Every structure is written in C-alpha cells, then in structure tokens.
Amino acid sequence: MQNNKREFILVDKKQETIDVISLLFKPVDNLNYDFIPGQYVDVKPPSFFGHGKSYTISSTPNDNLVRLTIKRSGNISSSMIDMPIGSKTVFDGPYGNFYPDASTDDIIMIAGGIGITPFYSVIKNKMGSGSNARITLIYSNKTKKDITFLKSLNELMKNNSNLKIVHCITQETTNDLIISENSRIDKNIISKYAPPLKEACYYVCGSIGFVGNMWQILKSIHIEEDKIYTEAFY
C-alpha cells in the first residue's frame, strides 16, 4: 500500500483538549486515501521549507475525512494547528507498521498523552469491523481535562464488551468513576488490569521517556521482547 505524495485540503478543525486539535482533511483529487489504522504521514504546513514532521492518522479508513490529531508543541505542530481552513498541504505516506496483526486476539495498549492517536484509530477500526480482538487500553494523562478522545473512548467501551479502558491521571486526585487510577502507570497497574497472557501483544506509544519506562516495566513482569511493540513521539 502506497499513496506516495498527495495534496490535501484542510476542511475543518476540532478542539480535543486545551492544547490538542484535530485537523480534518480531504484529498484534493477526491480519490480514496488508503492506509492501515496505526500508520502515519509526513506533512508540514505550507509556510515551512525543508523537512516536515510525522503525524499518526487518528481517523479510520472508513471515515469520510482524514484526521491528524496534533498537540501544540514546537513550531511545526503549532503552525499546523494554526493553518486556516482551506489551506493545502502534501501528505507523504502512509508509513509505519505499528498496528496489530489481524490474527492477534489479545492486545494491550499503553499510551501516554498524545500517544493515544494510533490506538484510537486501531480501536475504532477493530470495534467497527466486528473483530473478536480483546483490547485493553491503559492511558496516562496529567489530568482528566488532558484526556484526548475521552468521550469517544468511553462510548466505544460502553458499546463493546471486548474493550477495556483504564484511565490513569498523574497530577490530580479525583473520585470521578471514569478515572481508574490516580497515579502513574507502574507494574502493579499493568498486572492488575492486564494480567500476562501467553499470546498477548503489547503496544506502547508516547514520549521517548514514557516509552522507555513502559518497556522496562513490561520486561520486569516477564513480557517477552518479541511481544512488545513501541513507537515514540518526538
């Protein structure tokens, strides 16, 4: 699968959290854009020269528009968010292999902050396609207000018995029933909500520090290296 470089037009924006925005694009040529949930594209705002930045596609192949969900951080991401509706840019991709094999029945996803984007696409696609995969998402944020896709994720869990979502927040304490743990993700939390299963695969996405820490924790509870897949955001 390869679309190579295609021109897209920005048609809408959606505020997800105080500093996370979803940008909704459609291809200028109006042809389908093929990708696998979990893949990313290289893109840059029209005002930038040189290399752009990689952003995971947070929509699914069945959605009408292609969505990039971006946190305001750094010049390129901020300029992407500030692009006026109607702006055109080029998508280079899709790229990447950060997605579960169709035959994987038990999937453990561990996300930090904006690292939710590939998982959101995969979850929506799996739950909408009648897949029998059992997915546990353990998702860490600073506060409840920082949780990207909070409402959508909880609706997906409510409507799908094969999906379990564990919200962990690290910088506030709340009795809100939506929040499972008021602490950082550690080996006790992973073992509590995702007891090791022989055939389970573990996917970790977030900042470099978060991903490295989670990898060490998974190794400490004897998860085999070939069952751990990681993707770090810069």
Order of alpha helices (4+ residues) and beta strands (2+ residues): beta-beta-beta-beta-beta-alpha-beta-beta-alpha-beta-alpha-beta-alpha-beta-alpha-beta
